[in-house]
Amino acid sequence: MYISSISYLEILSGASENAKIDVKKFLQPLRQYDFDNKALQTAKKLAMRYRVGAKQSKDFLIASIAVANKIPLLTENDKDYLYQELDLITYRINQ
């Protein structure tokens, strides 16, 4: 299982103060993919094809990392990932 460095930071920064250490321990073993030059080049190509609003900018960067590294993206929030180049795996949490 992999995680983008952007997702890692989103999850960690959103955790309560009491949970941050446990969240960090949980995320630590996951291989992180960074927004590197390969992702940047992919993002430039995607930016030419798609319009991305400010609210979706982090999702766009995460998608660029996944496309650049040819790895699927697991998300519950599929409405923000409408890129044909992206291999998207959606899930739903039943509450």
Stockholm file with secondary structure:
# STOCKHOLM 1.0

chainA/1-95         MYISSISYLEILSGASENAKIDVKKFLQPLRQYDFDNKALQTAKKLAMRYRVGAKQSKDFLIASIAVANKIPLLTENDKDYLYQELDLITYRINQ
#=GR chainA/1-95 SS CEEEHHHHHHHHHHSCTTTHHHHHHHHTTSEEECCCHHHHHHHHHHHHHCCCCGGGHHHHHHHHHHHHHTCCEEESCGGGCCCTTSCEEECCCCC
#=GC SS_cons        CEEEHHHHHHHHHHSCTTTHHHHHHHHTTSEEECCCHHHHHHHHHHHHHCCCCGGGHHHHHHHHHHHHHTCCEEESCGGGCCCTTSCEEECCCCC
//
